[in-house]
């Protein structure tokens, strides 16, 4: 079963046990060229204020969202129905569906009274050491400094051919098979949207540490942990209104969200969260 199928099955179980909020709105960053590193995430908001993030720079997804947002019929839609689009074949549907699924995950966490631990480590607790071979899936430049300063050997796997080649202190390759020689791997959460998750994890079967990080890594982690992911790091929105305003204007969002970290050790598991959430009466429309 695919990760998407397992994730959606959990959300179906959540819906069967508790009424879910509907979709309030989809919030988009400014429309811009895909090579711009800013404004790469959208946020889908539910009626209870829950936000779910999703990467929008695959193909022409962001442009299509901007040009068709009013006609998507998302406002007032059943959130689970929208989330089911995550299992679709096109990147446009996946983006919207993943955002809805992540919003429902935040809803579940809040109802269960679960708040993941804060993270002060942008590279997923890898603790790179001199001489270690470390892999990175997706060139994520903000993470380079800590790894290169440690003296570790860094191999970056990319899908974009124009990025391949030697760079200062690291090498970018299109051959994912080179990850087999890496003892630790850090990956962006875009693997959850481009259908490469299981293939990349298979390439990393020799890694003793696999960290997946990124703002859109706000999903339920059970199926990821079962596949060998050791750490999931995402963004926890603390100020909904401030976050939305910053996202829509293309401004930094760091003042309105904090980084969180989930591991098998600090995560109670979906069944425990569902049991806790089912005993709490949901509050509808707590925010205006």
PyMOL commands that set and color helices and strands:
alter all, ss='L'
color gray80, all
select helices_A, chain A and resi 3-17+61-71+79-87+91-112+141-149+161-163+176-181+189-192+197-203+222-227+240-249+254-256+270-278
alter helices_A, ss='H'
color red, helices_A
select strands_A, chain A and resi 23-27+41-46+51-55+117-118+133-137+153-157+165-167+170-173+184-188+209-213+231-237+257-262
alter strands_A, ss='S'
color yellow, strands_A
deselect
rebuild
show_as cartoon
